[in-house]
Amino acid sequence: MRVDKSFLKWVGGKGRLIPQLLPHLPSGKRLIEPFVGAGNVFINTNYDSYVLADKNRDLINVYHWLRDDLAGLINTAQSLFDSDINFYEVRCRFNCNITQPFTLDRAAEFIYLNRHCFNGICRYNQKGEFNVPYGKYKKVYFPKTELIAFSNKLISRPTTLIAADFRAAIETADAGDVIYCDPPYISGTKNDIFTGYTPHKFNYPVTKLLRDLLVHAVRRGATAIVSNSNNIIVRGIFSDFEIYEIDAPRSVAANGNRQPAKEIIGVLTPDML
Ligand SMILES: C[S@@+](CC[C@H](N)C(=O)[O-])C[C@H]1O[C@@H](n2cnc3c(N)ncnc32)[C@H](O)[C@@H]1O
């Protein structure tokens, strides 16, 4: 099966899992992705229209420019990649302009940082500053082909872009919609379970809230599909869902463990309620 690649490196990106994931996505008119990330599912599916959402507004800003001014974005990003500018100078510029979050320059800098920083990690400090160090790559690829393909896909389908918490996207779901959720996973450790509701951390209460909103959306006639880690806590939260196990190759092995990790895909359709 041919899998199209995103122009972004993204921790938790579903690129390598697409062949296992697609059979679980039913047909429908519109796909809603509340956690769109690098858009691997978006570019490898064929719905009539899309809602792409993520709480990372820098990411959604890039998608806006890809749709509205591909040539401008490619030129600005390419000249950054081709220059001998220091990584930390770009990062510093990016962090100085937090008050102007929706510019073309910022979108180009985001693509530059994604390709040059350590492992393509996207992390911000409390002040909202991007704080991932330089990745020290010998050669950095400019993903022009992938940017063009992504832009063509955005232009070819009516696509709503939302920079917000997952609630906003799920609220838009109606009868016949398909919602695919790929949230940050919860590990099932005590830390994830017993910490209280913290909107910035994806833990047990937030995952339960996600489940509740999905159940409401399915009552309205949508179908919900969710990815997560395979543990007893996740299975408990999504006990109403049909659960499928898949083997997931790890891209970033935090503990040096490169064994395949078991993930689950949960599916909830209106007839199951
Ligand atoms: C695992 S990634 C999604 C990867 C995506 N499926 C792909 O293949 O590229 C999870 C995404 O959820 C986003 N996210 C984290 N917390 C969120 C929240 N509360 N609401 C919406 N998006 C959130 C992150 O910014 C990240 O892009």
The ligand as an SDF file (V2000), in Angstrom:
LIG
                    3D

 27 29  0  0  0  0  0  0  0  0999 V2000
   -0.2270   12.0000   18.4550 C   0  0  0  0  0  0  0  0  0  0  0  0
   -0.3490   13.6020   17.8030 S   0  0  0  0  0  0  0  0  0  0  0  0
   -1.4110   13.3670   16.4080 C   0  0  0  0  0  0  0  0  0  0  0  0
   -0.6630   12.7920   15.2630 C   0  0  0  0  0  0  0  0  0  0  0  0
   -1.4710   12.6900   13.9750 C   0  0  0  0  0  0  0  0  0  0  0  0
   -2.5150   11.6970   14.0350 N   0  0  0  0  0  0  0  0  0  0  0  0
   -0.5320   12.3480   12.8210 C   0  0  0  0  0  0  0  0  0  0  0  0
   -0.5610   11.2300   12.3050 O   0  0  0  0  0  0  0  0  0  0  0  0
    0.2570   13.2150   12.4500 O   0  0  0  0  0  0  0  0  0  0  0  0
   -1.3740   14.3620   19.0050 C   0  0  0  0  0  0  0  0  0  0  0  0
   -1.7250   15.8220   18.7030 C   0  0  0  0  0  0  0  0  0  0  0  0
   -2.6460   16.2640   19.6920 O   0  0  0  0  0  0  0  0  0  0  0  0
   -2.4360   17.6420   19.9000 C   0  0  0  0  0  0  0  0  0  0  0  0
   -3.0600   17.9510   21.2060 N   0  0  0  0  0  0  0  0  0  0  0  0
   -2.5790   17.7120   22.4550 C   0  0  0  0  0  0  0  0  0  0  0  0
   -3.4750   18.0830   23.3870 N   0  0  0  0  0  0  0  0  0  0  0  0
   -4.5630   18.5560   22.7080 C   0  0  0  0  0  0  0  0  0  0  0  0
   -5.8200   19.0960   23.1070 C   0  0  0  0  0  0  0  0  0  0  0  0
   -6.1500   19.2160   24.3970 N   0  0  0  0  0  0  0  0  0  0  0  0
   -6.7050   19.4520   22.1470 N   0  0  0  0  0  0  0  0  0  0  0  0
   -6.3840   19.3450   20.8210 C   0  0  0  0  0  0  0  0  0  0  0  0
   -5.1860   18.8690   20.3780 N   0  0  0  0  0  0  0  0  0  0  0  0
   -4.2870   18.4870   21.3120 C   0  0  0  0  0  0  0  0  0  0  0  0
   -0.9430   17.8230   19.8280 C   0  0  0  0  0  0  0  0  0  0  0  0
   -0.6150   19.1570   19.4960 O   0  0  0  0  0  0  0  0  0  0  0  0
   -0.5690   16.7990   18.7230 C   0  0  0  0  0  0  0  0  0  0  0  0
   -0.4660   17.4330   17.4810 O   0  0  0  0  0  0  0  0  0  0  0  0
  1  2  1  0
  2  3  1  0
  2 10  1  0
  3  4  1  0
  4  5  1  0
  5  6  1  0
  5  7  1  0
  7  8  2  0
  7  9  1  0
 10 11  1  0
 11 12  1  0
 11 26  1  0
 12 13  1  0
 13 14  1  0
 13 24  1  0
 14 15  1  0
 14 23  1  0
 15 16  2  0
 16 17  1  0
 17 18  1  0
 17 23  2  0
 18 19  1  0
 18 20  2  0
 20 21  1  0
 21 22  2  0
 22 23  1  0
 24 25  1  0
 24 26  1  0
 26 27  1  0
M  CHG  2   2   1   9  -1
M  END
$$$$
